């Protein structure tokens, strides 16, 4: 069995693989095996892997299963102590893997961790999707050490200490394969977006920890599949966020939070409309409609999560309103929040 398996899920991503797979292969430790799971691509990905990257192990899926189910199926083909879910648009650095392995070896209570993630386009800044570890406010809004909403900080070493976080980014998620499987993996019903936060919520609730280990550093392009302003992305983010809250919030919070989210989601739709972003405004309404339609399918998952949870992960959820702090109190950095 491998010590570490690096698994890159790719869909029509041959250009990204040409650019970034060489760094993964170059800096993979001897104990790490590199896999590419092709998610039913229609480009030349498989030909590229066969001709240019013959050392990489290929997992060929018959269609595009999305991020969540794509990884679930790919990891059925992998046996390793640790797996790295690595986006195809991530450039790794020399010695990026060793700190993660060492940290996890020394902390058996930790199920998953992530490196510090900088922007590939602006290398001195944190990257939007992960930065130096993720958190969640009371109403389900995610943020990071180094990024709150669209305010992204320059990396000046201010978050270089390892820290327990609420979620680790799916762009570079280092996780024990046993924990991944024991917790049920990524929720395939999400298709894409929010699934790693949902997974980390389940890990936290079961008494397992999630950390950021900033001595490891990688660079992420980000928004390589869907741009942040894309209505499809807006739909998935809002729908999946509501489903995640329903699945994981304890009974004493659920009704209060969901009532507020109804108001806040309509406020977000209004904000999109006032900016002339009418497709995004429509996507918010569609997301709420889809949430109500799908919610009965998640009733059993919610019950199982409530039964399996051994602790309330409030210590890594920020039990205040991020919207209030950001827009009213003008707290635009993680340090100011705390």
N, C-alpha and C positions, 0 to 999 in steps of 0.2 A: 504494500500500500504506500502511495506517495505521502510525503509529509505535507506538501502544499500543491494544490492544483489551481492554476490561474485559468479561469474560464471567461472567455470573451464571447458575448452573444452579439451576433452581427446580422443585420438585415440590409441587403443592398449596400453594404458598407465597404466595398473593395477599395475605394479611395482612402478611407480612413485606415484600413488595414495596411495599405502600402505605406502610409505616413507613420503610423504609430506602433504597429506590430514589431518592427525591428528593435525598438527600444525595450519592449517587453522580453523578447527573446534574448537580447544582449545582457540584460540585467536580471534575468531569472537565475536564482541560485541553483546550485546542483541538485538541491532537494525539491525543486519546483518543476512541475510539468505544465506546459502551456497547451491549452485546448482552445479551439475556436468552434463555437456552436453556431452553425449557419441556420438562420431562422427562415428557411424557405426563400432565399434570395433569388432574384431574377436577373442579377447582373453576373459578372464573371468571378464572383468570390471563390467558388470551388476550384475553378481553373487556376486562379491566382495562388491559392493555398497549395495546390498540387505541384505547381511549377516553381514557385518562389519561396515557399515556406514549408518544405517537406518535413522539417523536424517537428512541426506542430501537429498535434492530434486533432482530427476533425470529427465533430459530431454533426451529422447532417439531419436536420428536421424537415419534415415533408411540407410544411407550410409555415406562414408567419403566425406564431402563437402569442405574439406580444412579449413584453419584457418578463412578466411574471411567469406565465406558463412555459415560456421558452426556457427560462432558467430551471424551472422545476423539472422539465423533461431532460435537459442537458445534464443536470446533476444526478439523475438516475444512472447515468453512464460513467460516473466518476466515483472513485474510492480514494479518499485522502483524509488526513486528520483535519486539515484546514482547506477551505476553498476561498478564492478571491473572485468575487463578481466584479469584473473590470470592463468598463465601457470601451468600445473600440476607438474612441477619440481621446484616450488618456495617454500622455507621454510620461513614462516612469523615469526615475532617476537612479543613478548608481546607489546601491545599498538601501533602496527603498523598502525591500522586503524583510531584511534582517531585523529591524526594530519591531516590526509587527509580530514576527514569529517569536522573538525573545519576550516581548510583553505578554503574549498569550500563553507561552510556556510557563511564565512566572506567575500568572494570575488565572488559575482554573475557574474562578468564579465569573470570569468575563467570557461572554458568548461571542461577542463581535467587536470589531474596532475599525477605524479608518485612519488613513494618513491625513496630514495637512494637504489641502487641495488648493493650489493656486491656478489662476487663469492662464491658459496657454496664450491667449491674445494679449493680455496685459500681465506679464510674468511677475510683477512686483505686487499684484493685488490678489486677494483671495478670489476663489471662483464661486459663483452664485450657488451652485448645487452641492453644498457640503462644507466648504470653507474649513473651519477647524472644529467641526462637530455640530450636530443639530439638536434643537430643542423644540418644544411645542408649548404654546400658551393655553390658557384654560379653554378657549373657544376653538381650538384646532388649527391655529395659524402657525406654520413652521417658521423657524428662523435659525440662524447659525452664529457661532462665534466668528465674527468677521463679515456677516451679512444679515441685515434686517430689511425685509421687503427688497427694494431696489438699491438700497444704500450699501455698497460693497466697500469694505475698508482695504487700505494698503496693508500688506503684511510687514510690520515693523518689529516682529518678535513678541508682540503683546499677548499672543495666545500660544506660546511655545511650551507651556506646561501640559503634560498629559492630564486629561480631565474626563470624568464620567459624564456622558451626555445622554440625551433621550433617544436620539437616532443617529445612525451612521449612513452616509450616502450610498445609494446603489451604484454610483459611478465608480466606486472602489470600496467594496464592502468585503472585509476580511472576517470570516466567520467559521466557527467549528461546524463541520458537516453534520455531526450528531445533533447539535442544537438546531441547526436548520431543519433537519428532518423531524426531530422531536416536537418542534413547534408548528409543524405543518407547512413550512416553506412560505414562499410568496403566495398571496391570494390571486389565483388565476383570473378571478372574476373582475379584478381591477384592470386587467389588460396592461396598462402602463400608467405610471405616476402614483405616488403616495404608497406604493406597495412596500417599499423598504421601511417607511415609517410605521406602517401597520405591523410588519414583522418585528421591528424593534420594540414596539409597544407590548406585543405578546411576550417577548423575551423579558422585558423589564418586569411585567406583571407576574411572571413565573420565578422571579428572584434571580434572574440572570442579568449581568451588567453589560453595558455598551460604553465604549470609550473612544476618545480620539488620542492618537499617538503622534504628536507633531514632529518627532524626530524623523519620521518617514514623510517624504514629500513627493507629490506628483503634480502634473499639469493637465488640466482638463479643458478641452475646447468648449463643450457645453452647447445645448440646444442644437445638436447636430441632426436630429431627426425632425423635431418640431420646434419652431421658434417660440419664444415665450408669449408673443402676442397672437399666436395661432389660435383660432376659435376652438379647434379640436382639442388643443392642450388645455384651454380654459375649461371646456366641458369635462374632460377627464379629471382635472385637478379638483373642481368643485364637487362633482359627483363622488369621486373616490374619497375625498376628505369627509363628506357626510357619512358615507358607508363606514369609513374607519372609525369615526366617532360613535356611530351606532354599535359597532362590533365591540368596542373596547371601554367605553365610559361606564363607570359604576352606576348603579341604580340611583344613588343619591345625587348624581350630577346630570344624568341623561336629559331629563325633561327641561331643566333650567338652561342647559347649554344649547339644546336644539331649538328652543324658543328664541334665544338670542341670535342663533345662526340664521333663522328665517329672516329676521330683520336685517342682519348684516349682509346676507346674500342679496337681498333686494336693493340694499344701499350700494353694493358693488355693481349690480346691473345698472343702476342709475348713473353711477360714476362712469362706467363704460359708455353709456349713451351720451352723456354730456361731453365726452371727449370725441364723439363721432364714431366710436368703435361699436357699431350696432351689431355686427356678427358676434362679438364677444358678449354683449349684453344679452343677446338671444341665447347664447350658449349657457349662461348662468341659469336662465329659466328652464332650459332643456335638461340641465344637470339636476335641478331640483325635482323635476318631473320623473327623471330616470331613477333618482334615489328612492322616491316613494314607490315606484313600480317594483324596484329590486329589493326593497327592504325585507319583505317576507322571506326571501331566499337566505337572508343573513340571520334569521332568528335563531337557528340552531347554533351557528358559529358564535353568536353573542352568548348564548347559554353556556357553551363549552368554555369560552374564555372566562366567564364569571366563575365557573366551577374550578378551572385550572389555575386561576390567579392566586398567588400566595401573598402578594403584597400590592399595595396601591402605589404606583410609581410616581407619586406626587413630588418626590425629591428631585426628579429630573424633568418633571413638567413644571412650567412656570405658571403658577396659579393666579395670574393676572391677565389683563387684556393688552395684547401687543398693539392693537389699533389705537387704543387710548394713549399708551406710552409713546408711540411713534408720532401720531398726528396731533395730539393735544399737548403732550408734555415735551415734544421735540427730542425724544431720546432715540437717536439714530444709530447708536453703537451698542454692542453687547455689554461693554463695561458700564455704560450709563444705566442700563436696565438694572444692574445689580449693585 
